[in-house]
Amino acid sequence: MKVALATDSNYVQHACVAIASLILNLDSDASVHLYVLHGELSERAKSQIKSCERLGALTVEFIQVDDSEFSDWPLAVHLTTAAYYRLALADLLPQLERILYVDCDLIFRASISELWHLPIDDYYAAAAELSCALATEYDNMNMPEGIRFNSGVMLMNLKRIREHELLPKYKQALLAIGENIQACDQDILNYVMAGKIYFLDQTWNLTTIPYREDVQYKTETDEQLKLAMKDPCCVHYTGRRKPWNFERKRHAFWFDYWRYLKYTPFYWKYPVGLLQKVLTGRKYERNSTECRLFPR
């Protein structure tokens, strides 16, 4: 399976956690080739990401993206230029017909095999719907008709994207949206791919908002959403409430982030006493698997 994510130096830790969760939940006969898109990562950062290969059937390949392509594109306060890298995947990886793109601020709790094999030949991508309330933010962007989606988890049909030459259309969309742009790449993708999306169950991209307020979806019943919230396949830590910020009002699945952090090189970044309390409430054995994977 082919997977891509984009990161900069500020998000390497969270990228490693996302990767660890993906690999540790793989089916026993599955493997992943991971493409890491970046502007300019240090050799240390690359080594930290590469170390995740120890966790299972994973091969990491780094692809440096020319930032000048997006240098004059607008950015939201919480996003960097790396958010636009996914728009270039069809050109960056001409040998691939599909790829699973994932954000770094998420964790998987199930194998991605089911997601990978979805029938998307007639679609540009598979993605999860935005809540009806969030979708109203697109009402003033002159969007083509279609249900709006979150771009944090996307199974992208690169073959179809190339055939329909979407890259120049992304730039046209940017001009059409103009100063109304808010979520950068997500706004552009919604503009260009409207009506050509295979909608995922929310369990594959369960954002923070359903845990904070009542939400409605056009593609998902309330009962389906409740089931997804109890046992999501993918938890996406959207918004400002991130598990690594130690906030008092924690995300319902904040613990999962720390559970996978212990399989990354960043485990030793935090005081042992704090991690004992946060992760398990008990001491780690010095000869545990976590210690063997990343010795001091």
Disulfide bonds with the S-S distance in Angstrom:
none
